[in-house]
Amino acid sequence: MSQKKQVYKITFLNEGKVYEIYAKRVSQGGLFGFVEVEQLLFGQKTSVVVDPSEETLRTAFEGVRRTYIPLHSVIRIDEVEKRGAGKIHDLSDRDGKIHQLPTAIYTPVKKDS
């Protein structure tokens, strides 16, 4: 009996843009405050039609075995049936439905002197 292969769709914010990537492994990872993403999935390079957005992602993640995404940048992580095309969107393309959280989620505690 063959096991079903897991595929995850990770949506996160990076430099004012919304990234959608696909991977085989997602975990909490060893770095505090980061999501560990391994085995990124991209479309076949032999395809006649080339999606420029996915090609940009492929170039950005070329040679990357594992990436760590800050927890506060993650919008959502879904386990999906099959891999789709990776995409990069501008925040303005999302009709104002996505708002970026402040970058620091852990603030230092002020000590009374």
C-alpha positions as CSV (number, residue, x, y, z in Angstrom):
1,M,0.0,0.0,0.0
2,S,1.5,3.3,-1.0
3,Q,1.6,6.2,1.5
4,K,0.0,9.5,0.5
5,K,2.7,12.1,0.1
6,Q,2.1,15.3,2.0
7,V,2.3,18.7,0.3
8,Y,2.1,22.0,2.1
9,K,1.2,25.4,0.8
10,I,2.9,28.1,2.9
11,T,1.7,31.7,2.5
12,F,3.8,34.4,4.1
13,L,4.8,38.1,3.9
14,N,8.3,39.1,2.7
15,E,9.4,42.6,1.8
16,G,5.8,43.9,1.3
17,K,4.8,41.0,-0.9
18,V,2.7,37.9,-0.3
19,Y,4.6,34.7,-1.2
20,E,2.9,31.3,-1.8
21,I,5.3,28.4,-1.9
22,Y,4.9,24.6,-1.8
23,A,7.0,22.1,0.2
24,K,7.1,18.5,1.4
25,R,8.1,19.3,5.0
26,V,7.1,22.0,7.4
27,S,8.0,22.0,11.1
28,Q,8.5,24.3,14.1
29,G,12.2,23.9,13.7
30,G,15.1,24.5,16.0
31,L,15.2,28.3,15.8
32,F,12.8,30.1,18.2
33,G,10.1,32.1,16.4
34,F,10.7,30.5,13.0
35,V,8.9,28.0,10.8
36,E,11.3,25.5,9.1
37,V,10.4,24.7,5.5
38,E,12.2,21.9,3.6
39,Q,12.1,20.3,0.1
40,L,10.5,23.2,-1.8
41,L,8.4,22.2,-4.8
42,F,8.4,24.0,-8.1
43,G,7.0,23.2,-11.6
44,Q,8.9,21.3,-14.2
45,K,11.6,23.3,-16.0
46,T,10.8,21.5,-19.2
47,S,7.4,23.1,-19.5
48,V,6.8,25.2,-22.7
49,V,4.8,27.8,-20.8
50,V,6.9,29.5,-18.1
51,D,5.1,31.3,-15.3
52,P,7.2,34.4,-14.5
53,S,6.1,34.5,-10.9
54,E,7.1,30.9,-10.2
55,E,10.3,31.4,-12.1
56,T,11.1,34.3,-9.8
57,L,10.5,32.1,-6.8
58,R,12.6,29.3,-8.3
59,T,15.5,31.8,-8.8
60,A,15.1,33.2,-5.3
61,F,15.2,29.8,-3.7
62,E,17.8,28.2,-6.0
63,G,20.2,26.0,-4.0
64,V,18.1,26.4,-0.8
65,R,17.7,23.0,1.0
66,R,15.9,24.5,4.0
67,T,14.5,28.0,4.8
68,Y,13.3,29.6,8.0
69,I,10.4,31.9,7.8
70,P,9.7,34.3,10.8
71,L,6.6,33.1,12.6
72,H,5.0,36.6,12.5
73,S,5.3,36.7,8.7
74,V,3.3,33.5,8.2
75,I,-0.2,34.0,7.0
76,R,-1.2,30.4,6.8
77,I,0.0,26.9,6.2
78,D,-2.3,24.4,4.5
79,E,-1.9,20.7,3.7
80,V,-3.1,20.3,0.2
81,E,-4.0,17.5,-2.2
82,K,-1.4,18.5,-4.9
83,R,1.1,21.1,-5.6
84,G,0.0,24.3,-7.3
85,A,2.0,27.1,-8.9
86,G,4.0,29.2,-6.5
87,K,3.2,32.9,-6.7
88,I,4.2,36.3,-5.5
89,H,1.5,38.9,-5.0
90,D,1.6,42.6,-4.0
91,L,-0.3,43.3,-0.8
92,S,-2.5,45.7,-2.8
93,D,-3.6,42.8,-5.0
94,R,-5.4,41.2,-2.1
95,D,-8.2,43.8,-1.7
96,G,-7.0,44.8,1.7
97,K,-7.7,41.4,3.2
98,I,-4.2,40.9,4.5
99,H,-2.6,43.2,7.0
100,Q,1.0,42.8,8.1
101,L,1.6,42.5,11.9
102,P,4.2,44.6,13.5
103,T,7.6,43.0,13.1
104,A,8.5,42.6,16.8
105,I,6.1,40.2,18.5
106,Y,8.3,39.8,21.6
107,T,9.0,43.1,23.3
108,P,11.6,43.5,26.0
109,V,10.2,44.0,29.5
110,K,11.3,47.3,31.1
111,K,12.9,46.9,34.5
112,D,12.2,49.4,37.2
113,S,15.4,51.1,38.3
